[in-house]
């Protein structure tokens, strides 16, 4: 996950948490309190976020290939549109 923008990582972490909870539930290792696990929901925005990240990386590749001898500045961080931002994680002061 270190190869993608740091803005994408919270989405991947949430997806990984969701699949971990699903695995534990399948194995019968969770108690029967669905509310306790309500925030481990797959981030529906993930597909769009990945598409944005792919476009950002392809844009960077095109820039470098267009003038490989030029010293290019660091790549810009991925800008997440407001409608794709994650809601806060419980107990995290509103951070995704």
C-alpha distances in whole Angstrom, upper triangle without the diagonal:
4,5,6,9,9,11,9,7,10,11,8,9,13,12,11,14,16,16,17,20,21,21,23,25,26,26,29,27,27,30,32,31,29,29,27,24,25,22,19,20,17,16,18,17,14,15,17,14,12,15,16,12,14,17,16,14,17,20,18,19,22,23,22,24,27,28,26,29,28,26,24,22,19,17,17,15,14,18,17,21,23,23,19,19,18,21,21,20,23,24,22,24,23,19,17
4,6,8,8,11,10,8,12,13,11,12,15,16,15,17,20,20,20,23,24,24,26,28,29,30,32,30,30,33,35,34,32,32,30,27,28,24,22,23,20,19,21,20,16,18,19,16,14,17,17,13,14,17,15,14,17,19,17,18,21,22,21,23,26,26,24,26,25,23,21,19,16,14,15,13,14,17,18,21,23,24,21,20,19,22,22,21,25,25,22,24,23,20,18
4,7,9,11,10,10,14,14,12,14,17,17,16,19,21,21,22,25,26,26,28,30,31,32,34,33,33,36,37,36,34,34,32,29,30,26,24,24,21,20,21,19,16,17,18,15,12,15,15,11,12,14,13,10,14,15,14,14,18,18,17,19,22,23,21,23,23,21,18,17,14,12,14,12,13,16,17,21,23,24,21,20,20,24,24,24,27,28,25,27,26,22,20
4,6,8,7,7,11,11,10,12,15,15,15,18,20,20,21,24,25,25,27,29,30,31,34,32,32,35,36,35,32,32,31,28,27,24,22,22,19,17,18,16,13,14,14,11,9,12,11,7,9,12,10,9,12,14,13,14,17,18,17,20,22,23,22,24,23,21,18,17,14,11,12,10,9,13,13,17,19,20,17,17,17,21,21,21,25,26,23,25,23,19,17
4,5,5,7,10,11,11,13,15,16,17,19,21,22,23,25,26,27,29,31,32,33,35,34,33,35,37,35,33,32,30,28,27,24,22,22,19,17,18,15,13,15,14,10,10,12,10,7,10,12,9,9,13,14,12,15,17,17,18,20,22,23,22,24,23,21,18,16,12,10,9,6,6,10,11,14,17,18,15,14,15,19,19,20,24,24,21,22,21,17,15
4,5,5,8,10,10,11,14,15,16,17,19,21,21,23,25,26,27,29,31,32,34,32,31,33,35,33,31,30,28,25,25,21,20,20,19,16,18,16,14,16,16,12,12,15,13,10,14,15,13,13,17,17,16,18,21,21,21,24,26,26,25,27,25,23,20,18,14,12,11,8,8,11,11,15,16,18,15,13,14,17,17,17,21,21,18,19,18,14,12
4,6,7,8,10,11,13,14,16,17,18,20,21,23,25,26,27,29,30,32,33,32,30,33,34,32,29,28,27,24,23,20,19,19,17,14,16,13,11,14,13,9,11,13,11,9,13,14,12,13,17,17,16,19,21,21,22,25,26,27,27,29,27,25,21,19,16,13,11,7,6,8,7,11,13,14,11,10,11,14,14,15,19,20,17,18,15,12,10
4,6,6,7,9,10,11,13,15,16,17,19,21,22,23,25,26,28,29,31,29,28,31,32,30,27,27,25,23,22,18,17,16,14,11,13,10,8,11,11,7,8,11,10,8,11,13,12,12,16,17,16,19,21,21,22,24,26,28,27,30,28,26,23,21,17,15,13,10,8,10,9,12,14,15,11,10,11,14,15,15,19,21,18,19,17,14,11
4,5,5,6,9,10,10,12,14,15,16,18,20,21,22,24,26,27,28,27,26,28,30,28,26,25,24,21,21,17,16,16,14,12,14,13,10,13,14,10,10,14,13,11,14,16,15,15,18,20,19,21,24,24,24,27,29,30,29,31,30,27,24,22,19,17,16,12,11,13,12,15,17,17,14,12,11,14,14,14,18,19,16,18,16,13,10
4,5,5,6,9,10,10,12,14,15,16,18,20,21,22,24,26,27,25,24,26,27,25,23,22,20,18,17,14,13,13,12,10,13,11,10,13,14,11,12,15,15,13,16,19,17,18,21,22,22,24,27,27,28,30,32,33,32,35,33,31,27,25,22,19,18,14,13,14,12,15,15,15,12,10,8,11,11,10,14,15,13,15,13,10,7
4,5,5,6,9,10,11,13,14,15,17,19,20,21,23,25,26,25,23,26,26,25,22,21,20,17,16,13,12,11,9,6,9,8,6,10,11,8,9,13,13,12,15,17,17,17,20,22,22,23,26,27,28,29,31,33,32,35,33,32,28,26,23,20,19,15,13,14,11,14,14,14,10,9,8,11,12,12,15,17,15,17,15,12,8
4,5,5,6,9,10,11,12,14,15,16,18,20,21,23,24,23,22,25,26,25,22,22,21,18,18,15,12,12,9,8,11,11,8,10,12,10,10,13,14,12,14,17,17,17,20,22,22,23,26,27,27,29,31,33,32,34,33,31,28,27,23,20,20,16,14,16,14,17,18,17,14,13,11,14,15,14,17,19,17,20,18,15,11
4,5,5,6,9,10,10,12,14,15,16,18,20,21,22,21,20,22,24,22,20,20,18,15,16,13,10,11,10,10,13,13,11,14,16,13,13,17,17,16,18,21,20,20,23,25,25,26,29,30,30,32,34,35,34,37,36,33,30,28,25,23,22,18,17,18,16,19,19,19,15,14,12,14,13,12,15,16,15,17,16,13,10
4,5,5,6,9,10,11,12,14,15,16,18,20,21,20,18,20,21,20,17,17,16,12,12,9,7,7,7,7,10,11,9,13,15,13,14,17,18,17,19,22,22,22,25,26,27,28,31,32,32,34,36,38,37,39,38,36,33,31,27,25,23,20,18,19,16,18,18,17,14,12,9,11,11,9,12,15,14,17,15,13,9
4,5,5,6,9,10,11,12,14,15,17,19,20,19,18,21,22,20,18,18,17,14,14,11,8,8,5,6,9,10,8,11,14,12,12,16,17,16,18,21,21,21,24,26,26,27,30,31,32,33,35,37,36,39,38,36,33,32,28,25,24,21,19,20,17,19,19,18,15,14,12,14,15,13,16,18,17,20,18,16,12
4,5,5,6,9,10,11,12,14,15,17,18,17,17,20,21,20,18,19,17,14,15,13,9,10,8,10,13,14,12,14,17,15,15,18,20,18,20,23,23,23,25,27,27,28,31,32,32,34,36,38,37,39,39,37,34,32,29,26,26,22,21,22,20,22,22,22,18,17,15,16,17,14,17,19,18,21,20,17,14
4,5,5,6,9,10,11,12,14,15,16,15,14,17,18,17,15,16,14,10,12,10,6,8,8,10,14,15,13,16,19,17,17,21,22,21,23,26,26,26,28,30,30,31,34,35,35,37,40,41,40,42,41,39,36,35,31,29,28,24,22,23,21,23,23,22,19,17,14,15,15,12,14,16,16,19,18,16,13
4,5,5,6,9,10,11,12,14,15,15,13,16,17,16,13,14,13,9,10,9,5,6,6,9,12,14,12,15,18,17,17,20,22,21,23,26,26,26,29,31,31,32,35,36,37,38,40,42,41,44,43,41,38,36,33,30,29,26,23,24,21,23,22,21,18,17,14,15,15,13,15,17,18,21,19,18,14
4,5,5,6,9,10,10,12,14,14,13,17,18,17,15,17,16,12,13,12,9,9,8,11,13,16,14,16,19,18,18,21,23,22,23,26,27,26,29,31,31,32,35,36,37,38,40,42,41,44,43,41,38,37,33,31,30,27,25,26,23,25,25,24,20,20,17,18,19,17,18,21,21,24,23,21,18
4,5,5,6,9,10,11,12,11,11,15,16,16,15,16,14,11,13,13,9,11,11,14,17,19,17,19,22,21,20,24,25,24,25,29,29,28,31,33,33,34,37,38,38,40,42,44,42,45,44,42,40,38,34,32,32,28,27,28,25,27,27,26,23,22,19,20,19,16,18,20,20,24,23,21,18
4,5,5,6,9,10,10,9,8,11,13,13,11,13,11,8,10,11,7,9,10,14,16,19,18,20,23,22,22,26,27,26,28,31,31,31,33,36,36,37,39,41,41,42,45,47,45,48,47,45,42,41,37,35,34,30,28,29,26,28,27,26,23,22,19,19,19,16,16,18,19,23,22,21,18
4,6,5,6,9,10,10,10,13,13,14,12,14,13,10,12,12,9,10,10,14,16,19,18,19,23,22,22,25,27,26,28,31,31,31,33,36,36,37,39,41,41,43,45,47,46,49,48,46,43,42,38,36,35,32,29,30,27,29,28,26,24,23,20,21,21,18,19,22,23,26,25,23,20
4,5,5,6,9,9,10,13,15,16,15,17,16,13,15,16,12,13,13,17,19,22,20,21,25,24,24,27,29,28,29,32,33,32,34,37,37,37,40,42,42,43,46,47,46,49,48,46,44,43,39,37,36,33,31,32,29,31,31,29,26,26,23,23,24,21,21,24,24,28,27,26,23
4,5,5,6,5,6,10,12,13,13,16,14,11,14,15,12,14,15,19,21,24,22,24,27,27,26,29,31,30,31,35,35,35,37,39,39,40,43,44,44,46,48,50,48,51,50,48,46,44,41,38,38,34,33,34,31,33,32,31,28,27,24,24,23,20,20,22,24,27,27,26,23
4,5,5,6,6,8,9,11,10,14,12,10,13,15,12,13,15,18,21,24,22,24,28,27,27,30,32,31,33,36,36,36,38,41,41,42,44,46,46,47,50,52,50,53,53,51,48,46,43,40,39,36,34,35,32,33,32,30,28,27,24,24,24,21,20,23,24,28,27,26,24
4,5,8,9,12,12,14,14,17,16,14,16,18,15,16,16,20,22,25,23,25,28,28,28,30,33,32,33,36,37,36,38,41,41,42,44,46,46,47,50,52,51,54,53,51,49,47,44,41,41,37,35,36,33,35,34,32,30,29,26,26,27,24,24,26,28,31,30,29,26
4,6,8,11,13,15,15,19,17,15,18,20,17,18,19,23,25,27,26,28,31,31,30,33,35,34,35,38,39,38,40,43,43,43,46,48,48,49,52,53,52,55,54,52,50,48,45,43,42,39,37,38,36,37,37,35,32,32,28,28,28,25,25,27,28,32,32,31,28
4,6,8,9,12,13,16,15,14,17,19,17,18,20,23,25,29,27,29,32,32,32,35,37,36,37,40,41,40,43,45,45,46,49,50,50,51,54,56,54,57,57,55,52,51,47,45,44,40,39,39,37,38,37,35,33,32,29,28,28,25,24,26,28,31,31,31,28
4,7,10,12,13,16,14,13,16,18,15,18,20,23,25,28,27,29,32,31,31,35,36,35,36,40,40,40,42,44,44,45,48,49,49,51,53,55,53,56,55,53,50,49,45,43,42,39,37,38,35,37,36,35,32,31,28,27,26,23,22,24,25,29,29,28,26
4,7,8,9,12,10,9,13,15,13,16,18,21,24,26,26,28,31,30,30,34,35,34,36,39,39,39,42,44,44,45,48,49,49,51,53,55,53,56,55,53,50,48,44,42,41,38,36,37,34,35,34,32,30,29,25,24,23,20,19,21,23,26,26,26,24
4,6,8,11,9,10,13,15,15,17,20,23,25,28,28,31,33,33,33,36,38,37,39,42,42,42,45,47,47,48,50,52,52,54,56,58,56,59,58,56,53,51,47,45,44,40,38,39,36,37,35,34,32,30,27,25,24,21,19,21,24,27,27,27,26
4,6,9,9,10,12,15,15,17,20,23,25,28,28,30,33,33,33,36,38,38,39,42,42,43,45,47,48,49,51,53,53,55,57,59,58,60,59,57,54,52,48,46,45,41,39,39,36,37,35,33,31,30,27,25,24,22,20,22,25,27,27,28,26
4,6,6,7,9,13,13,15,18,21,23,26,27,29,31,31,32,35,36,36,38,41,41,42,44,46,46,48,50,51,52,54,56,57,56,59,58,56,52,50,47,44,43,39,37,37,33,34,32,30,29,28,24,22,21,19,17,19,22,24,24,25,23
4,5,5,6,10,10,12,15,18,20,23,23,26,28,28,29,32,33,33,35,37,38,39,41,43,43,45,47,48,49,51,53,55,54,57,55,53,50,48,44,42,40,36,34,34,30,31,29,27,26,25,21,19,19,17,15,18,21,23,22,23,21
4,5,5,8,10,12,15,17,19,22,23,26,28,27,29,32,32,33,35,37,37,38,41,42,43,45,47,48,49,51,52,54,53,56,55,52,49,47,43,41,39,35,33,32,29,29,27,25,24,23,19,17,17,14,12,15,18,20,19,21,19
4,6,8,9,12,15,17,20,23,23,26,28,27,28,31,32,32,34,37,37,37,40,42,42,44,46,47,48,50,52,53,52,55,53,51,48,45,42,40,38,34,32,32,29,29,27,26,25,23,19,17,16,13,11,13,16,19,18,19,18
4,6,6,8,12,14,17,19,20,23,25,24,25,28,29,29,31,33,34,34,37,38,39,40,43,44,45,46,48,50,49,52,50,48,45,43,39,37,35,32,30,29,26,27,25,24,22,21,17,15,15,12,11,14,16,19,18,18,16
4,6,7,10,12,15,17,18,21,23,22,24,27,27,28,30,32,32,33,36,37,38,40,42,43,44,46,47,49,49,51,50,48,44,42,39,36,34,31,28,28,24,25,23,21,20,18,15,13,13,11,10,14,16,18,17,17,15
4,5,9,10,13,15,16,19,20,19,21,24,24,25,27,29,29,30,33,34,35,37,39,40,41,43,44,46,45,48,46,44,41,39,35,33,31,27,25,24,21,22,20,19,17,15,12,10,10,8,8,11,12,15,13,14,12
4,7,9,12,14,14,17,19,18,19,23,23,23,25,28,28,29,31,33,33,35,37,38,39,41,43,44,44,46,45,43,40,38,34,32,30,26,24,24,21,22,21,20,17,16,12,12,12,9,10,14,14,17,16,15,12
4,6,9,11,12,14,16,16,17,20,21,22,24,26,26,27,30,31,32,33,36,37,38,39,41,43,43,46,44,42,39,37,34,31,29,26,23,23,19,20,19,17,15,14,11,11,12,11,12,16,16,19,16,16,13
4,6,9,8,11,13,13,14,17,18,18,20,23,23,24,26,28,29,30,32,34,35,36,38,40,40,43,41,40,36,35,31,28,27,24,21,21,18,19,18,16,13,13,11,12,14,13,15,18,18,20,18,17,13
4,5,6,9,10,10,12,14,15,16,18,20,20,22,24,25,26,28,30,31,32,34,35,37,37,40,39,37,34,32,29,25,24,20,17,17,14,15,14,13,10,10,8,10,12,12,15,18,17,19,16,15,11
4,6,7,8,10,11,13,14,16,17,19,20,22,23,25,26,28,29,31,32,33,35,37,37,40,39,38,34,33,30,26,24,21,18,17,14,14,14,11,9,10,9,11,15,15,18,21,20,22,18,17,14
4,6,6,6,9,10,11,12,14,16,17,18,20,21,23,25,26,27,29,30,32,34,34,37,35,34,31,29,26,23,21,18,14,14,10,11,11,9,6,8,8,11,14,15,18,21,20,21,18,16,13
4,6,5,6,9,10,10,12,14,15,16,18,20,21,22,24,26,27,28,30,32,32,35,34,32,29,28,25,21,20,17,14,14,11,13,14,12,8,10,10,13,15,16,19,22,20,22,19,17,13
4,5,5,6,9,10,11,12,14,15,16,18,20,21,22,24,26,27,28,31,31,34,33,32,29,28,25,22,20,18,14,15,13,14,15,13,10,13,13,16,19,20,23,26,24,26,23,20,17
4,5,5,6,9,10,11,12,14,15,16,19,20,21,23,25,26,27,29,30,33,31,31,27,26,23,20,18,16,12,12,10,10,12,11,8,11,12,16,19,20,24,26,24,25,22,20,17
4,5,5,6,9,10,11,12,14,15,17,18,20,21,23,24,26,28,28,31,29,28,25,23,20,17,15,13,9,10,8,9,12,11,7,9,11,14,17,18,22,24,22,23,20,17,14
4,5,5,6,9,10,10,12,14,15,16,18,20,21,22,24,26,26,29,28,27,24,23,20,17,16,14,10,12,11,13,15,15,11,13,14,18,20,20,24,26,24,25,23,20,17
4,5,5,6,9,10,11,12,14,15,16,18,20,21,22,25,25,28,27,27,23,23,21,17,16,14,11,12,11,13,16,15,12,14,16,20,22,23,27,29,27,28,25,23,19
4,5,5,6,9,10,10,12,14,15,17,19,20,21,23,24,27,25,25,21,20,18,14,13,11,8,9,8,10,13,13,11,13,15,19,21,23,26,29,26,26,23,21,18
4,5,5,6,9,10,11,12,14,15,17,18,20,22,22,25,23,22,19,18,15,12,11,9,7,9,10,12,15,16,13,14,16,20,21,22,26,28,25,26,23,20,18
4,5,5,6,8,10,10,12,14,15,16,18,20,20,24,23,22,19,19,17,13,13,12,10,13,13,15,19,18,16,17,19,23,25,26,29,31,29,30,27,24,21
4,5,5,6,9,10,10,12,14,15,16,19,19,23,21,21,18,18,16,12,12,12,10,12,13,14,18,18,16,18,20,24,26,27,31,33,30,31,28,25,23
4,6,5,6,9,10,11,13,14,15,17,18,21,19,18,15,14,12,9,8,9,7,9,11,14,17,18,16,17,20,23,25,26,30,32,29,29,27,24,21
4,5,5,6,9,10,11,12,14,16,16,19,18,17,14,14,12,9,10,10,9,13,14,17,21,21,19,20,22,25,27,28,32,33,30,31,29,25,23
4,5,5,6,9,10,10,12,15,15,18,18,18,15,16,14,11,13,14,12,15,17,19,22,23,21,22,24,28,30,31,35,36,33,34,32,29,26
4,5,5,6,9,10,10,13,14,17,16,16,13,13,13,10,11,12,12,14,16,18,22,22,21,22,25,28,30,32,35,37,34,34,32,29,26
4,5,5,6,9,10,11,11,14,13,13,10,10,10,7,9,11,12,14,17,19,23,24,22,23,25,29,30,31,35,36,33,34,31,28,26
4,5,5,6,8,10,10,13,13,13,11,13,12,10,13,15,15,18,20,22,26,27,25,26,28,31,33,34,38,39,36,37,34,31,29
4,6,5,6,9,10,13,13,14,12,14,14,12,14,16,16,19,21,23,27,28,26,27,29,33,35,36,40,41,38,39,36,33,31
4,6,5,7,8,11,10,11,8,11,12,10,12,15,16,18,21,23,27,28,26,27,30,33,35,36,40,41,38,38,36,33,31
4,5,6,5,8,8,9,7,10,11,10,13,16,17,20,23,25,29,30,28,29,31,35,36,37,41,42,38,39,37,34,32
4,5,5,9,10,12,11,14,15,14,17,19,20,23,26,28,31,32,30,31,34,37,39,40,44,45,41,42,40,37,35
4,6,9,9,12,11,14,16,15,17,20,21,23,26,28,32,33,31,32,35,38,40,41,45,46,43,43,41,38,36
4,6,6,9,9,13,15,15,18,21,22,24,28,30,33,35,33,34,36,40,41,42,46,47,43,44,42,39,37
4,6,8,9,12,14,15,18,21,22,25,28,31,34,36,34,34,36,40,41,42,46,46,43,44,42,38,37
4,7,9,13,15,16,19,23,25,27,31,33,36,38,36,37,39,42,43,44,48,48,45,45,44,40,39
4,6,9,12,14,17,20,22,25,28,30,34,36,34,34,37,40,41,42,46,46,42,43,41,38,37
4,7,9,12,15,18,21,23,27,29,32,35,33,33,35,38,38,40,43,43,40,40,38,35,34
4,7,8,11,15,17,19,23,25,29,31,29,29,31,34,35,36,40,40,37,37,35,32,31
4,6,9,12,15,17,21,23,26,29,27,27,29,32,32,34,37,37,33,33,32,29,28
4,6,9,12,15,18,21,24,26,24,24,26,29,29,30,34,34,30,30,29,26,25
4,6,9,12,15,18,21,23,21,21,23,26,27,28,32,32,29,29,27,24,23
4,6,9,12,15,18,20,18,18,20,23,24,26,30,30,26,26,25,21,20
4,6,9,13,15,18,16,15,17,20,21,22,26,26,23,23,21,18,17
4,6,10,13,14,12,12,14,18,19,21,24,26,22,23,20,17,15
4,6,9,12,10,10,13,16,18,20,24,25,22,21,19,16,15
4,6,8,6,6,10,13,15,17,21,22,20,19,16,14,12
4,6,6,7,10,13,16,18,22,24,21,20,17,16,14
4,5,5,9,11,13,16,19,21,19,18,14,14,13
4,6,9,10,14,17,20,22,20,20,16,15,14
4,7,9,13,15,18,21,19,19,15,14,11
4,7,9,12,15,17,15,15,12,10,8
4,6,9,12,14,12,13,10,8,5
4,7,9,12,11,11,7,8,6
4,6,8,7,7,4,5,5
4,6,5,8,6,6,6
4,6,8,8,9,9
4,6,8,9,11
4,5,6,8
4,6,9
4,7
4
